[in-house]
Amino acid sequence: MSIVDLRENLAKVSAKLPSLLGLTNINQIPKLEKITINVGIGKVRQTKEMVDYIEQTLTKITGQKPLPRSARQAIAGFKVRQGDQVGWQVTLRGRRMWDFANRLVNLTFPRIRDFRGLSFGNLDRQGNLTIGFKDQSAFAETGPEAFDKPFGLAITLTIKRSSPKISQLFLPQLGFPVKTS
């Protein structure tokens, strides 16, 4: 297995993409703008210990303190009131984003059992890719306690100047492993 440096691949991709996509201006080339990590705390929001554990684990995984997210409106069926904390969010940009993306491709994906690649079914209309994890144990930073207190998380790769077709060409060129049918 070879180590992939996504930031170095970006320069190579930036040279290839205009000819592949028929772009005339260098400013039309897609660019990885940010990576957002979201965790909903759902049923465990009443347990202070678990909420603190999720915050600490997200800090370890991303290297940045997460922001608490509050409910915008009350939902009686879920016993949620307006202003209650319902999750955590981290937005990575710049160097931290590239470091996280490199760890994701080189360390996290290979640790996932039966991982065959990313599915393009998770692309939205703007070409952003969302990756869901059932638990945090795939991240090397979590340690052995991850198996005792599992929680799910979603990672969104926001790509500037993109569409689903462009993202399907851009992400594999950058170094992200994708499914081949």
C-alpha positions, 0 to 999 in steps of 0.5 A, spaced: 500 500 500 502 506 498 501 513 501 497 518 498 498 525 499 492 529 496 495 536 497 501 534 492 495 530 487 491 537 487 497 540 483 497 534 478 489 534 477 489 542 476 493 541 470 489 535 467 482 537 469 481 543 464 483 538 458 478 533 461 472 537 462 473 542 457 474 548 461 477 555 458 479 558 465 483 556 471 478 559 476 473 554 473 477 548 476 474 544 482 477 545 489 476 542 495 473 547 500 472 544 506 471 538 510 465 538 515 464 533 521 457 532 524 455 528 530 448 527 532 447 526 540 440 523 539 438 519 545 445 520 549 444 527 550 441 526 557 447 522 559 453 528 560 458 523 561 457 520 553 456 527 551 463 529 554 466 523 551 463 525 544 466 532 544 473 529 547 473 524 541 471 529 536 477 533 538 482 527 538 480 525 531 480 532 528 485 536 532 479 542 533 474 543 538 467 542 536 461 546 536 455 544 539 449 545 535 442 546 538 435 545 536 432 550 532 425 548 533 421 544 539 419 537 537 414 533 542 415 526 539 422 526 540 422 530 547 426 536 544 425 543 546 428 549 542 435 550 544 437 543 546 443 541 544 442 536 539 449 534 536 456 537 535 460 540 528 467 541 526 469 545 520 476 544 517 479 548 512 486 549 510 492 545 512 487 541 518 483 540 512 488 537 508 491 533 514 485 530 516 483 528 508 490 525 508 489 521 514 482 519 512 484 516 505 491 513 508 489 510 515 481 510 516 479 507 510 484 501 510 481 500 517 474 499 515 472 492 514 470 490 507 471 497 504 470 497 497 471 504 495 466 510 496 460 510 492 458 516 488 450 515 490 452 519 496 453 526 492 448 531 492 446 536 487 452 541 488 457 535 487 459 535 495 460 528 498 457 525 504 461 519 508 457 516 513 460 512 519 456 507 523 461 508 529 468 512 530 472 505 531 475 506 524 479 512 526 486 510 529 486 516 534 480 513 538 483 508 541 480 501 544 475 505 548 471 506 542 468 499 542 465 501 549 461 507 547 460 507 539 457 513 536 456 515 528 458 521 524 458 524 518 463 527 514 462 532 508 467 534 503 465 540 500 467 541 493 467 548 490 465 549 482 463 542 482 457 538 480 456 530 480 459 529 474 465 533 475 466 530 482 466 523 479 472 525 475 475 530 481 475 525 487 478 519 484 484 523 481 485 527 487 486 520 491 480 518 494 478 510 493 472 509 489 467 503 487 468 500 481 461 498 479 
